[in-house]
Amino acid sequence: MSHTLMDVLEEHLDEAAFLWLQWERSLVASQYALNEVTGIEERLLAHVDGLVIGGAPAAEKLLIPALEAQEDMVRVTAAAYTLLGSEDPSSAEAVRTALESASPESLPAFQRALELRGFEALPSWLPTLLKQEEPARLALALEVLASHGVDPGPVLPDLLRHEAPQVAAAALRAATRLRHPLERQVLQACLTSPASSLRDSAITAGLQKGHRAAWVACQAAVDSRAPELRLPALVLALSGDAREVERLKRLLDEPSHRPDALWALGFSGHPAAAELCLQWMEDEAVSHLAAEAFCAITGLSLEGRLAAPRAEEDPLPALEEETLDADLTPRPEDDLPRPVAVEVLAWWKEARENFELDRRYLQGKPFGTEVLCESLLLAPMRRRHTLALELALRSRGELQVPTRTFTPYQQKALEAVRTAVPSGLSRPFTDGLHSS
């Protein structure tokens, strides 16, 4: 292979890795909507196609070595995704070899590639990972198979009882996705797990199966101020029950839970929740979160005189002041505008008469099936994951929108939602929960 061609292929891989990071960030961004992500995807996949055209030389000299770049996870994902799309069976086998020796920290990079490749590219060796004893690889196999709708088979009941929380949680998500029944005792054990990730998986699985115990577990977690309350608080808000706003209000008193409480209140949709958010718009730590939640309920667009001028980026701290273990990774909420509290309050004094206190709102519109589906198409990417969760809860798992996949798959799922909305979708998902 000529040096010139190798330089071109290296550039394709560099650009694919860079754009992969940009795409992953866009999926949780506050300033992007679904149609605005397409351009990043198209550029990313064009570079992937360029690597595929490079054939065996590109695989051997660039892609397979890149699978071991454990300091650059998006590069691993881009390389694995490209190799899995090759017609040469040895390329998928190279991914398997790298996966078997990969560190636990790099497994999510391989998982992402396996999930995003279409079912037709799913390697035949993937189900064999279910025979491994190592929990991280076992969980990976469950997650990937479930993402493609592949039943893991008779091992699933045992995996639901697995002693490793990450395996049991993955098994719960697989059982939910594949519409498998859940034994009451198994669900209850997971709901009371000290591992919040397992508890949260049990809550979403239990509610999609219609188990009241999952709802009770949400309330108990919030009332007891359990660690990691983002999901339980969110589920209480999504119920649409005005009484849960009072329960969430109490979380605002604790700084550690305040961001999660504001996030949840924005999805509750109640005018009373919007007024709670107003009270935090002058708090430097959470003013942007309070404004985001307020706007999600009322439909206000935070711009012009309503938004504070964006501050210049802070310079890097002096070396002697720097916390070496501080996480400097940009967070999605960092891009949220800051409100001018007095202007927002003035707007609300005029607008509040247009809102009925006992109704739920989404972006200023009375909540309903059409508004929910519209928001799944138009809302900021950061918020769509929660809207998809509400859709899944309300439809008892029948309607799933995969909000972390490429946009054509999302558009296809959204079209299915528009044409096959269950009659019960307009009712709160807490209606009809059973005790058995």
VMD Tcl script that draws the C-alpha trace (Angstrom):
set ca {
  {0.00 0.00 0.00}
  {1.37 3.43 -0.94}
  {2.17 6.00 1.72}
  {-0.32 8.37 0.13}
  {-3.19 5.89 0.43}
  {-2.19 5.03 4.00}
  {-2.22 8.72 4.87}
  {-5.74 8.99 3.45}
  {-6.94 5.99 5.48}
  {-5.34 7.34 8.66}
  {-7.18 10.58 8.10}
  {-10.44 8.64 7.65}
  {-9.88 6.91 11.01}
  {-8.89 10.12 12.79}
  {-11.98 11.90 11.45}
  {-14.25 8.94 12.21}
  {-13.06 8.89 15.84}
  {-13.45 12.67 16.18}
  {-16.94 12.66 14.66}
  {-17.93 9.66 16.75}
  {-17.22 11.69 19.87}
  {-19.17 14.64 18.47}
  {-22.10 12.38 17.61}
  {-22.19 10.76 21.05}
  {-22.20 14.21 22.63}
  {-24.93 15.39 20.29}
  {-27.20 12.59 21.54}
  {-27.30 14.22 24.98}
  {-26.90 17.84 23.91}
  {-29.23 20.62 24.97}
  {-28.77 22.61 21.76}
  {-29.47 19.88 19.17}
  {-32.74 18.43 17.89}
  {-33.01 15.11 16.05}
  {-32.87 16.55 12.53}
  {-29.70 18.48 13.42}
  {-27.79 15.32 14.33}
  {-28.14 13.82 10.85}
  {-25.33 15.90 9.37}
  {-22.80 14.67 11.94}
  {-23.89 11.08 11.31}
  {-23.55 11.38 7.55}
  {-20.01 12.73 7.84}
  {-19.10 10.03 10.36}
  {-20.42 7.20 8.22}
  {-18.75 8.61 5.10}
  {-15.38 8.18 6.82}
  {-16.37 4.66 7.90}
  {-17.18 3.86 4.27}
  {-13.77 5.18 3.28}
  {-12.14 2.73 5.67}
  {-14.28 -0.16 4.42}
  {-13.14 0.59 0.86}
  {-9.57 0.32 2.15}
  {-10.21 -3.43 2.53}
  {-7.78 -5.86 4.15}
  {-4.79 -3.47 4.18}
  {-6.79 -0.88 6.15}
  {-7.98 -3.57 8.56}
  {-4.55 -5.04 9.18}
  {-2.51 -1.83 9.39}
  {-5.00 0.55 11.02}
  {-8.25 -0.87 12.34}
  {-7.09 -4.00 14.18}
  {-4.24 -2.13 15.93}
  {-6.73 0.62 16.85}
  {-8.78 -1.91 18.84}
  {-6.04 -1.80 21.46}
  {-6.03 2.01 21.77}
  {-7.49 1.86 25.26}
  {-6.69 5.50 25.94}
  {-9.04 6.52 23.09}
  {-12.38 4.77 23.44}
  {-14.12 6.45 20.50}
  {-11.29 5.26 18.27}
  {-11.89 1.71 19.50}
  {-15.61 2.03 18.77}
  {-15.02 3.47 15.29}
  {-12.56 0.72 14.43}
  {-14.75 -2.08 15.80}
  {-17.85 -0.72 14.04}
  {-15.98 -0.59 10.73}
  {-14.56 -4.09 11.08}
  {-17.98 -5.53 11.94}
  {-19.29 -4.14 8.66}
  {-16.66 -5.92 6.58}
  {-17.57 -8.85 4.36}
  {-14.34 -10.56 5.43}
  {-15.14 -12.91 8.37}
  {-11.64 -12.39 9.75}
  {-12.51 -8.77 10.55}
  {-15.30 -9.76 12.95}
  {-13.01 -12.40 14.37}
  {-10.42 -9.70 15.08}
  {-13.05 -7.83 17.08}
  {-13.75 -11.00 19.06}
  {-10.08 -11.51 19.83}
  {-9.68 -7.92 20.99}
  {-12.87 -8.11 23.03}
  {-11.73 -11.23 24.86}
  {-8.56 -9.50 26.05}
  {-9.98 -6.01 26.53}
  {-9.91 -4.34 29.93}
  {-13.26 -3.78 31.72}
  {-12.87 -0.04 31.10}
  {-12.82 -0.52 27.32}
  {-15.73 -2.96 27.08}
  {-18.34 -0.19 26.61}
  {-16.54 0.86 23.43}
  {-16.95 -2.63 21.96}
  {-20.53 -2.83 23.23}
  {-21.43 0.41 21.46}
  {-20.11 -0.86 18.13}
  {-21.96 -4.17 18.47}
  {-25.22 -2.44 19.38}
  {-25.09 0.04 16.52}
  {-24.28 -2.41 13.76}
  {-27.44 -3.75 12.16}
  {-28.68 -7.21 13.11}
  {-27.38 -8.64 9.85}
  {-23.83 -7.74 10.97}
  {-24.19 -9.34 14.39}
  {-21.32 -11.86 14.64}
  {-22.28 -15.48 15.12}
  {-19.93 -15.76 18.10}
  {-21.74 -13.20 20.24}
  {-24.11 -15.65 22.04}
  {-21.07 -17.65 23.17}
  {-20.21 -14.76 25.51}
  {-23.19 -15.85 27.62}
  {-21.08 -18.82 28.70}
  {-18.41 -16.62 30.24}
  {-18.18 -16.18 33.98}
  {-16.73 -12.67 33.94}
  {-19.67 -10.34 34.84}
  {-18.73 -7.41 32.60}
  {-18.58 -9.54 29.45}
  {-21.72 -11.41 30.44}
  {-23.57 -8.13 30.87}
  {-22.23 -6.91 27.52}
  {-23.59 -10.00 25.74}
  {-27.02 -9.54 27.33}
  {-27.19 -5.85 26.43}
  {-26.14 -6.36 22.82}
  {-28.42 -9.34 22.18}
  {-31.39 -7.51 23.69}
  {-30.65 -4.38 21.67}
  {-31.13 -6.49 18.53}
  {-34.18 -8.30 19.89}
  {-32.33 -11.62 20.21}
  {-33.54 -13.88 23.02}
  {-30.63 -15.14 25.16}
  {-32.55 -18.37 25.70}
  {-33.03 -20.54 28.78}
  {-30.13 -18.93 30.68}
  {-32.11 -15.72 31.24}
  {-33.99 -16.76 34.44}
  {-30.72 -17.68 36.13}
  {-29.06 -14.45 35.01}
  {-31.91 -12.47 36.60}
  {-30.72 -13.92 39.90}
  {-27.03 -13.35 39.22}
  {-25.01 -12.13 42.21}
  {-23.32 -9.39 40.18}
  {-25.66 -6.37 40.04}
  {-24.53 -5.38 36.54}
  {-25.48 -8.81 35.17}
  {-28.84 -8.90 36.91}
  {-29.56 -5.35 35.72}
  {-28.67 -6.26 32.13}
  {-30.87 -9.36 32.39}
  {-33.76 -7.20 33.61}
  {-33.37 -4.86 30.65}
  {-33.25 -7.85 28.30}
  {-36.36 -9.40 29.86}
  {-38.18 -6.08 29.49}
  {-37.12 -5.53 25.90}
  {-38.04 -9.10 24.93}
  {-41.34 -9.04 26.88}
  {-40.35 -11.94 29.16}
  {-42.38 -12.44 32.36}
  {-40.79 -11.50 35.69}
  {-41.24 -13.53 38.84}
  {-42.48 -11.42 41.71}
  {-39.77 -12.63 44.11}
  {-36.99 -11.88 41.63}
  {-38.33 -8.40 40.95}
  {-38.72 -7.63 44.65}
  {-35.15 -8.69 45.38}
  {-33.88 -6.36 42.66}
  {-36.08 -3.47 43.81}
  {-34.55 -3.62 47.28}
  {-30.95 -4.02 46.08}
  {-28.42 -1.59 47.59}
  {-26.99 -1.21 44.07}
  {-28.85 1.77 42.59}
  {-28.25 0.62 39.00}
  {-30.02 -2.67 39.71}
  {-32.81 -0.95 41.63}
  {-33.38 1.46 38.74}
  {-33.47 -1.34 36.16}
  {-35.99 -3.16 38.34}
  {-38.15 -0.03 38.63}
  {-38.37 0.49 34.87}
  {-38.82 -3.22 34.20}
  {-41.45 -3.61 36.90}
  {-43.50 -0.64 35.74}
  {-43.46 -1.79 32.13}
  {-44.74 -5.13 33.39}
  {-47.42 -3.36 35.44}
  {-46.09 -4.26 38.92}
  {-47.19 -1.88 41.69}
  {-44.16 -2.88 43.76}
  {-41.96 -0.90 41.37}
  {-44.00 2.24 41.97}
  {-43.84 1.75 45.72}
  {-40.06 1.33 45.45}
  {-39.81 4.71 43.67}
  {-41.70 6.46 46.42}
  {-39.71 4.71 49.14}
  {-36.38 5.62 47.54}
  {-37.28 9.30 47.36}
  {-38.79 9.40 50.84}
  {-35.71 7.76 52.37}
  {-33.30 10.02 50.43}
  {-31.54 6.98 49.01}
  {-28.38 7.53 46.95}
  {-28.65 8.16 43.20}
  {-32.25 9.37 43.02}
  {-32.34 10.65 39.46}
  {-34.40 7.76 38.05}
  {-36.84 7.29 40.97}
  {-37.51 11.04 41.13}
  {-37.99 11.15 37.37}
  {-40.48 8.29 37.38}
  {-42.54 9.99 40.08}
  {-42.67 13.11 37.93}
  {-43.62 11.20 34.77}
  {-46.65 9.78 36.54}
  {-48.33 13.15 36.09}
  {-49.68 12.94 39.66}
  {-49.72 16.40 41.20}
  {-49.22 14.86 44.65}
  {-45.76 13.70 43.60}
  {-44.72 17.31 43.03}
  {-44.92 17.78 46.80}
  {-42.74 14.72 47.31}
  {-40.16 16.10 44.88}
  {-40.36 19.55 46.47}
  {-38.84 18.12 49.64}
  {-35.79 16.97 47.67}
  {-35.02 20.58 46.78}
  {-33.98 21.21 50.38}
  {-30.91 19.01 49.95}
  {-28.12 20.34 47.70}
  {-26.99 16.84 46.73}
  {-30.46 15.94 45.41}
  {-31.44 19.39 44.07}
  {-30.21 18.89 40.46}
  {-32.09 15.60 40.16}
  {-35.21 17.13 41.70}
  {-35.20 20.03 39.21}
  {-34.63 17.65 36.30}
  {-37.63 15.60 37.43}
  {-39.87 18.61 38.06}
  {-39.40 19.74 34.46}
  {-41.06 16.51 33.30}
  {-43.90 16.66 35.81}
  {-45.56 19.31 33.66}
  {-47.47 20.99 36.47}
  {-47.63 24.78 36.89}
  {-46.89 24.26 40.59}
  {-43.60 22.62 39.58}
  {-42.79 25.57 37.31}
  {-43.24 27.93 40.25}
  {-40.91 25.80 42.37}
  {-38.29 26.17 39.64}
  {-38.66 29.95 39.72}
  {-37.38 29.95 43.29}
  {-33.99 28.58 42.18}
  {-33.28 30.83 39.21}
  {-30.90 33.03 41.16}
  {-28.92 30.13 42.60}
  {-25.64 30.02 40.68}
  {-25.26 26.25 41.14}
  {-28.61 25.28 39.59}
  {-30.13 28.34 37.91}
  {-29.62 26.85 34.44}
  {-31.31 23.58 35.50}
  {-34.21 25.46 37.08}
  {-34.68 27.51 33.91}
  {-34.55 24.42 31.70}
  {-37.25 22.72 33.77}
  {-39.42 25.85 33.83}
  {-39.20 26.22 30.05}
  {-39.98 22.53 29.51}
  {-43.28 23.02 31.33}
  {-44.29 26.47 30.11}
  {-42.86 26.50 26.59}
  {-40.89 29.68 27.25}
  {-37.88 30.17 24.98}
  {-35.01 31.49 27.07}
  {-33.48 34.09 24.78}
  {-33.15 37.83 24.38}
  {-33.71 39.75 27.61}
  {-34.75 36.54 29.38}
  {-31.27 35.01 29.08}
  {-28.15 36.23 30.81}
  {-25.14 36.97 28.57}
  {-22.92 33.96 28.31}
  {-19.84 34.28 30.47}
  {-16.46 33.79 28.91}
  {-14.96 30.39 29.56}
  {-13.00 30.26 32.79}
  {-9.26 29.92 32.29}
  {-7.65 26.71 33.47}
  {-6.84 26.83 37.18}
  {-3.28 27.37 38.33}
  {-1.45 24.10 38.81}
  {-1.26 24.54 42.57}
  {-5.06 25.06 42.71}
  {-5.98 22.22 40.38}
  {-7.63 19.07 41.70}
  {-5.85 16.35 39.80}
  {-8.74 13.91 39.94}
  {-11.35 16.48 38.90}
  {-13.52 15.46 35.92}
  {-13.09 18.16 33.27}
  {-15.27 16.39 30.67}
  {-17.93 18.78 29.30}
  {-21.41 17.98 30.60}
  {-24.58 18.42 28.54}
  {-26.00 20.91 31.03}
  {-22.97 23.17 30.67}
  {-24.46 24.55 27.44}
  {-27.79 25.54 29.00}
  {-28.47 29.29 29.07}
  {-28.66 31.11 32.39}
  {-31.90 32.97 33.12}
  {-32.45 36.58 34.08}
  {-34.69 35.65 37.00}
  {-36.55 38.96 37.27}
  {-37.47 38.89 33.57}
  {-38.66 35.29 33.69}
  {-40.78 36.09 36.74}
  {-42.32 39.07 34.95}
  {-43.16 36.85 31.97}
  {-44.76 34.26 34.24}
  {-46.95 36.83 36.00}
  {-48.59 37.53 32.66}
  {-48.54 33.99 31.29}
  {-49.70 32.02 34.32}
  {-53.37 32.78 33.68}
  {-53.10 30.66 30.53}
  {-52.24 27.56 32.57}
  {-54.75 25.48 34.52}
  {-53.36 24.42 37.89}
  {-54.72 20.87 37.65}
  {-53.40 20.15 34.15}
  {-50.07 18.83 32.99}
  {-48.13 20.63 30.27}
  {-45.29 19.84 27.90}
  {-43.58 22.77 26.23}
  {-46.57 24.95 27.10}
  {-49.12 22.61 25.52}
  {-51.61 20.48 27.45}
  {-50.07 17.03 27.76}
  {-51.41 14.33 25.48}
  {-50.40 11.57 23.10}
  {-49.85 13.88 20.13}
  {-47.78 16.35 22.14}
  {-45.61 13.54 23.53}
  {-44.96 12.13 20.07}
  {-44.26 15.60 18.68}
  {-41.76 16.27 21.46}
  {-39.95 13.02 20.74}
  {-39.32 14.44 17.29}
  {-38.57 18.08 18.15}
  {-37.33 18.28 21.75}
  {-33.65 18.84 22.60}
  {-31.72 15.59 22.38}
  {-30.90 15.75 26.08}
  {-34.59 15.45 27.00}
  {-35.72 12.86 24.44}
  {-34.37 9.89 26.39}
  {-36.78 10.64 29.23}
  {-39.69 11.22 26.84}
  {-38.97 7.81 25.31}
  {-39.00 6.32 28.80}
  {-42.43 7.81 29.43}
  {-43.68 6.37 26.15}
  {-42.38 2.93 27.14}
  {-43.95 3.15 30.59}
  {-47.33 4.31 29.27}
  {-47.44 1.62 26.59}
  {-46.28 -1.11 29.02}
  {-43.17 -1.60 26.91}
  {-45.01 -1.95 23.62}
  {-43.58 1.25 22.12}
  {-39.82 1.72 22.25}
  {-37.89 4.56 20.63}
  {-34.13 3.86 20.68}
  {-32.92 7.41 21.28}
  {-29.21 6.49 21.30}
  {-29.04 4.94 17.84}
  {-28.52 6.38 14.37}
  {-31.35 8.65 13.24}
  {-32.80 6.36 10.51}
  {-33.58 3.76 13.19}
  {-35.07 6.44 15.41}
  {-37.19 7.83 12.58}
  {-38.48 4.34 11.79}
  {-39.45 3.81 15.43}
  {-41.15 7.21 15.59}
  {-43.17 6.37 12.50}
  {-44.28 3.13 14.15}
  {-45.36 5.14 17.20}
  {-47.42 7.52 15.09}
  {-49.25 4.70 13.34}
  {-49.76 2.30 16.26}
  {-50.49 4.29 19.38}
  {-52.22 2.04 21.96}
  {-55.52 3.26 23.31}
  {-54.20 3.28 26.87}
  {-51.39 5.71 26.13}
  {-53.40 8.73 27.24}
  {-53.83 7.30 30.76}
  {-51.20 7.67 33.51}
  {-48.95 4.62 33.59}
  {-49.81 4.15 37.25}
  {-53.38 3.21 36.26}
  {-53.92 -0.53 36.34}
  {-50.78 -1.48 38.27}
  {-51.25 -4.85 39.96}
  {-49.90 -6.36 43.15}
  {-49.16 -9.85 41.85}
}
mol new
graphics top color blue
foreach p $ca { graphics top sphere $p radius 0.5 }
foreach p [lrange $ca 0 end-1] q [lrange $ca 1 end] { graphics top cylinder $p $q radius 0.2 }
display resetview
